Amino acid sequence: MIVDGVTRVPGDKSITHRALLFATLARGTSHVGGALTSLDARSSARVLRQLGAEISPLQSERIVTITGRGRLSRPDAMLHCGNSGTTTRLLLGMLAGHAFSARLTGDASLRRRPMRRVTVPLEQMGARVSEMVSDGLPLTIRGGKLRGLRYDMPVSSAQIKSCLLLAGVTGKVPVSLREPTGRSRDHTERLLRAFGYLVEDTAEGWIVFEPTGRIEPFDLQVPGDPSSAAFLVGAAALAEAGTLRIARVGVNPTRIGFLEVLGRMGAPVRRETEDETFGEPVADLVAGPAELCATEVRPEEIPGLIDEIPLLAVVASRARGTSVFRDVGELRVKESDRLGLIAQNLRACGVTAEVRGDDLWVEGGDAAPVGKVRTAGDHRLAMAFAVLGTLPGARVRIDDMACADVSFPRFPQTLRAVRKQGR
């Protein structure tokens, strides 16, 4: 494959979710450009409409208009969060500060994902949660008057952190949090600071929040999603020739750990035309082919690249030597058992890969990958193995490419267009 030209990726999923949530808590009308229009983003918009917000349809290249009432309204039906863990967990934090009951559910995949990691600390703050099944959806939360929280998080997770910070916002109480390994993405903290909330990082590793601010209507341009850009960067690194520029991508330091790993593997990615929007750094990413070598990804790096591990594992399968990803057990509770399926699908394509405890080992090689990939409806697995399928002689069959729409609408078409540009 030869790559050449300029392309773009959909708006940042994390920032799109948060923009919709924050605009709902503002009293007045906000405008969000470049919003992601994927299934997950539509799930957030749908449930926020049920909670009183007026949100225009999420359409490609259209500005989204959100009119909030400053508070959430009691829903008259169950809130269906689709496949979106971000929607569910962040919404639980917002609901905790409202004195009414709401029942949440999701699709089959989301119903299996653990929720006690957020409901337990929310109960410590004073919310009441009734589970319908063990540690999952559906569940009912009743919020109200909350108390402050000081909490050592069991895992480094932006969803847990954001949930509890949003509970602090709607409950108007202080929150102190500490992550065990590395710092997860900090989009929520950046937005809170922009609205005048005190959010400080202490020398002891605590994130200290005080309810000093107020969310007002805003205008925001969402940058391209770095997790989506990672797949195109990976395709460029595996290409035979050419250079690919991916325009206006968010380069928040807590989101681009994958670039550091690729650099160690021999595939440096340049950042050009750097800028900033609403506290978020933005740049063009310029990538191309590389001679790849194996690397070790350390536990403290994992929070900053957890979503890019499927792509990095695919890239590692073409590197000289054996790569190891340490302490990635959290991948077992993503949209699928992502950890097990990465190894299983690599083996199905002729790659030597295995899971040892919570570590993933991938041996590089140069044989053309041939095999059938099972995604279990996991968008990141589908996209990662589609990248593997761009190699010369590859015959990689993916059972559900449509699931990529969760985060990257029209991903197959974008990948084909990138390849065509160089032909």
N, C-alpha and C positions, 0 to 999 in steps of 0.2 A: 504494500500500500504506500502511496505517496500522498502527503498532506501539503496543502498550500492555501493561503487566503485568510480571511477574517470571518469569524463566526461569533455568535452570542449564545448564551445559555439563559434559561428561564430565571425569573426573579428568585432571590434567596427565600427558601421555604421558611426558615426560622424567623426571618425578619417580617415576611408576609403575615404569618400567624400572629406575631406580636403587634404588628401595626393594626390589624383588625381588632384584636383584643383591647389595645390601648384606646383606639378610636371609639370603641363602644363605651368605655369608661369616661370619655370626655363629654361635656355638655355642649353640643353643637356639631358642625359638619367638618370632617377631615377629608383630605384627598390623598390617595396613594397611587403613584404611578409605578409601572414596572412590576406590579404584583404578580406573583405566581398564580396561575389559573388551574393548577393541578387538582386532583381529587381531594387531597388532604386539605388544601386551602379552601376548597368549596365546602368541606365539612365544617371548618371553622365558621365560614360565612353563614352557613345554614343554621347552626345552633345559636349563633349570636343574633340572627333575626328572630328566632324563637324567644330570645331573652330581651327583646325590645329594640334592638338596633335596626336602623334602616340602611341596607347595604345594596348598592347597585350590583348588577350581574358581574361576575369575574370573567372578563373577556380579554383575549390577547390584545395587547397594544392599546387598551382602553384604561383611562384613569378610573379607579374605584372610588366612589363617594360613600362615606360612612357617616351617618348622623346618629350620635349617641345621646343618651339621656343623663349621663353622669353616674347612673347606677343600672344594675340589671333588673329586669322585671320577672315576676314569677312565670315560669313556662306552663302552658296548659297541656303539654304532652311530653313524652319521653324525649330526651336529647340524644339523637343518634350521631355518634362521632365518626362513623365510617371506619376507616383503617388508621385513623390519625391518633397516635399516642400523644403527640404534642397538644392537639386540641383538647383531649381528655384531661391530661394532667394539669395543664395550665388553667383550664376552665374550672377544675375542682378548687384551685387556689382562689380564683375570683369569686366563686360561689360561696366559699367559706365565710366571707364577710357579709353575706346577705341573709336576712332572717326569713327564709322560706326553704321549702324542700324542692329538690330537683333529682330526677332519676336519669342516669346516663347508661347508654349501651353502645355497642359498636358491631362491626362485622365479626366473623368467626375468628379471624386472626387477632383482632384487638381484644376480644373477650378473653383470650388466653394470656394476655400480657399482665404482669404483676402491677397492682395498684396500691398495695399496702405501703410501699415505699413512699407514697405521698399521703395516703389517708391516715397512717399512724401519726406522723407529726401534725397533721391538720387536727386530729382529735386532741392532741396535746394542747393545741391552741384554743380548743373549745368547740370545734365543729363536731357534729354527730354523723356517723356513717353507718349505714346498714348494707351489708353485703348480701347479694343474692346467691353467689357461689364463692368458693374459697379463693381469696386474693385476686379477684378479677371483676369484670363487668358481667351483668349489669349491677349497679349499686345506686343507693340513694344517699345524698348528702343534704343535711340541714345545717345551714350556717346561722350566724347571729353575732352576738358580742364576743369578740376574741380577746385573748391575752397574748402578750409577747412570747417569743420563742428563742431559745438558744439551743442549737441542735448540731450535733456531729453527724453528718450525712453518711449512710452506710456505703454508698458508692458515689463517685464523681459523676454528676448528671445535671445537665442544664435543665432538663424537665423538672426534676425534683427542686432544684434551686429556684427556678422561675415560679413554680407553683407556690412555694412558701413565701417568696417575695411579693407575689400578687395577693396572697392572703394578707400580708402586712399592709399592702396598699388599700384594699377594700375594708379591712378591719381597723385600719389606722393604728397599728401597733408596731413596735420595733421587732426586728428579726435579726438574729446573728446565726450564720451558717459556716460550717467548715467542711471542705471536701477532703477525702482521704488521700487521693493520689492525683496530682496534676489539677489544672484548672479547666473546667468545662467551658463551653462557649458562653460569652458574656453579653449577648445582645440585650437581654433584659436589663442588666445593670446600666448599660450605656443609655438606653431609653429612659430609665428612671432618673439618671443624672440630668438628662436633657430637660426633664420636667421639674427640676429643683429638689428632687429627693436626695437625701444624704445616703450615699453608698460608698463605704470605705473598705479598703483591704488592710488588715492589720499585719504586723510583723509575725504574729503567731499563726497566720493563715486563715483568720476569720474574715468573713464578709459581713460587715455591720450596716444594717439598713435602719433608717429613721424616717417616719412618715411626715417629712417636712415639706413635701411638694404638692403639686396639684396637676392632674392631667388635663391639658387644654386642647382644643381642636388644633390640628397640625396638617402640614403638607409634607409628604415624604416620597422620595424616589428610591425604590428598592433596587439595590445592586444585583448583579448576576450571582447565582448560587455557587459558591466554591465547591460544594459537594457534587453538583452537577458538572461543573467545569472539570473536575478531577477525571471523569471518564474520557473526555476529549483530550486532556493532557496525556492520559495513559495511552490513548490511541496514537497520539503523536510520537510518544516515546518508543512505541513498538513499530512505528512506520519504517519504511526503507529509505525514505528521503523526504525533503521538504521542511517547511516551517508553518506552524499554525498559530494565529493570533486569536485569542478569545477576549473579546472586548468587555470592559466595564464589569469586572468581577469583584465581589467583595473579598477583601484580603484582611479581614479581622484576624489578629494574631492567634486568637483561640480557635480559628477554623482552618488554618492552613498548615497544620503539622504534616500533612501529606507531602507538601512541597519540600520540607526538610528531608523526609525519608527518600523521596525521589532523587534529591540532590546527592545524598549519600550513595545511592545506587548508581550514580553516574548520569542522571538525567536532570541537570539543572534547568529551572524554568525562570525566565527573566520577567521582571515586573516593570512595566513602562506606563507613562502618562498617569502617574499616581495622583489621587485626588481624595476628597472626603465628602461624604454626604450624611447629614444628621448624626455625626459622631462616628460613622462607619467608614474606614478606609476602603478605597476602590482603586483598581488598576487593571490594565490590560495584561494578560498572561501570554507569553510567547514561548512555545514549546516545539521540540523537534526530536528526531531519532537519536538514540543513545546506545552505547555499549554498556550493558547493565551488569552490575555485580551484586551479590547477595548482601543483606544487611540484617541487623537485629533491631527490632522495634521494642523499646523498653516500656515497662508498665507506666511510668510517669508520662509517656507520650500519648498513651491510648486515649485519654479524654479529648484530646485535640484532633483526633483523626479517626474516631470510632466508626463513622459512617463510610470512611474511605478504605477500610480494611479489605473488603471484597475486591476492589480495584487494585490495591497494592499487592494482594495475594496473586492476582492474575499477572501483574507486571513481574512479580518475583518468580513466577513460573518460567520466565524467559531470561532470568539473570544467571550469571555464572556463580555456582555455589548454592548453598542452602540458607534460606532466610528463615528467621524465627520471629513470630509475633508473640510477645510475652503477656500473660495475664489478660487474655481477651475473653474470659468467661461470660462477660456481659453480653456478648453476641448471641448467647443462647436464648435471650429473652427479648430479641428484637422482633421484627415482623415475622420471622421464622426462627428456627434454630440455625441462625446464620452461620455460626461457627462450624457445626457439623456439616452443613450443606456446602460451604466453601470447599472443605477437604474432599467431600464425597464427589462433588462435581469436577474438581480438578482431576481426581483419579479417573473419573469417567471419560475425561478428555486426554488421558495418557500421561498425566503429571504425577510425580511422586509427592504425596502430601498426606499429613496425618495430624490428628489432635492428640497431644500428650498432656493430660490434665487440663489446664486452662491455656495452654500454649498451642500455637499453630505453627507447624513446620512445613515449608514448601521448598522442594528441590527444583532448581532451574534446569531447563533443557532446551533443545532446539528442534525437536520433532514437531511436525505439523499437528496441531490439536484436532482430534476427531472424537466426537462423542455426543451424547444427549444430556442436556442440563435440566435438572429439576429445580424450579425456583420456589415452590410452595407459595407462589404469589408475592414473592419478595422482590421489589423493584430494583434494589441495588444489586442483587445477584443477577437479575436479568441483564442489566446494563453492563456489569463487569464482564460477563461471559460473552456478551455481544462484542465487546472490545477484543477479547481473545479470538473471536471469530473473524477478525480483520486480518489475521496473519496469513501469509502466503500458504496455500494448500490446506487451510483450515476448513473443516466441515463440522461446525458446532451448531447443534440443533437445540433451541431453547423452547421449553414447553409452554411458556406464557410470557411473550414479549409485551403484551398489552398492559401488564402490571406496572411497567415503567411510567405510565401516566400518573401514578401516585405523586411523583416528584418532577418528572421531566416529560411533559407532553411532547409527542412527535420525536422522541429520541431516535428511533430507527431511521427516520427521514433525515434528521440532523447528522447522524453518523454517516449515512450514505452520501449526503451532500459534501461533507468534509472530504470523503474519499474521492468523489468525482472532481473536486476542484483541482486535484493534482494529476488527473489522468490526461 
